[in-house]
Amino acid sequence: MANAEALVLWKKEDKERVARNNKVHCKHKEAMTVWEEAHKATRAAKKCFTLKKPMLGVIEKGTTQPTGPKHAEMASDGKQNDKEDDDDD
């Protein structure tokens, strides 16, 4: 059951990350539209356009999807429990 809880938490965090990345993409797209209009106007006036293109910005990378009991323990405790892994005797 802990793995299912970890998966639900991961899905929630992933949706939030995707929403934040979409905001970054929307801002960049708007900035590119303004830049392209200014570029076209300057070129139509046969002048030199010196403004650089807007940069995209920081896009957050996703975390791996939790699979198996190790990920469930890490999600619930916040850190990995190495004690159980060392009991190979």
C-alpha positions in Angstrom: 0.0 0.0 0.0 2.9 2.3 0.6 4.0 2.1 -3.0 0.5 3.3 -4.1 0.8 6.3 -1.8 4.3 7.1 -3.2 2.8 6.9 -6.7 0.0 9.2 -5.8 2.4 11.7 -4.3 4.7 11.5 -7.4 1.8 12.1 -9.7 0.7 15.2 -7.8 4.3 16.6 -7.7 4.7 15.8 -11.5 1.5 17.6 -12.4 2.7 20.7 -10.4 6.1 20.5 -12.2 4.4 20.3 -15.6 2.2 23.3 -14.7 5.3 25.4 -13.7 7.1 24.4 -16.9 4.1 25.3 -19.0 4.1 28.8 -17.4 7.8 29.2 -18.4 7.0 28.1 -22.0 4.0 30.6 -22.2 6.2 33.5 -21.0 8.9 32.6 -23.5 6.4 32.3 -26.3 5.0 35.8 -25.5 8.5 37.2 -25.4 9.3 35.6 -28.7 6.2 37.1 -30.3 7.2 40.6 -29.2 10.8 40.1 -30.3 9.7 38.8 -33.8 7.4 41.8 -34.3 10.2 44.2 -33.3 12.6 42.3 -35.6 10.2 42.5 -38.6 9.6 46.2 -38.0 13.3 47.0 -37.8 14.1 45.0 -40.9 11.2 46.6 -42.8 12.8 50.0 -42.0 16.1 48.6 -43.3 17.9 49.1 -40.0 20.1 46.9 -38.0 18.4 44.9 -35.3 20.7 44.2 -32.3 18.4 42.7 -29.6 19.1 39.1 -28.8 16.4 36.5 -28.9 14.7 35.8 -25.5 16.1 32.7 -23.7 13.7 30.0 -22.6 14.7 29.9 -19.0 15.0 27.1 -16.5 12.9 24.0 -17.1 12.5 21.6 -14.2 13.5 18.0 -14.8 11.1 15.3 -13.6 11.9 12.7 -11.0 11.6 9.0 -11.8 8.4 7.2 -11.3 8.4 5.2 -8.0 8.5 1.5 -8.5 8.9 -1.2 -5.9 9.1 -1.0 -2.1 12.4 0.9 -2.0 10.8 4.0 -3.5 7.8 3.7 -1.2 10.1 3.7 1.9 12.1 6.7 0.6 8.8 8.6 0.0 7.4 7.9 3.4 10.6 8.4 5.4 12.3 11.1 3.2 15.5 9.0 3.2 16.5 5.5 2.3 16.7 2.8 5.0 20.1 1.1 4.5 19.7 -1.1 7.5 17.4 -3.5 5.8 19.6 -3.7 2.7 22.6 -4.9 4.7 21.0 -8.0 6.2 22.2 -10.5 3.7 23.5 -13.0 6.3 
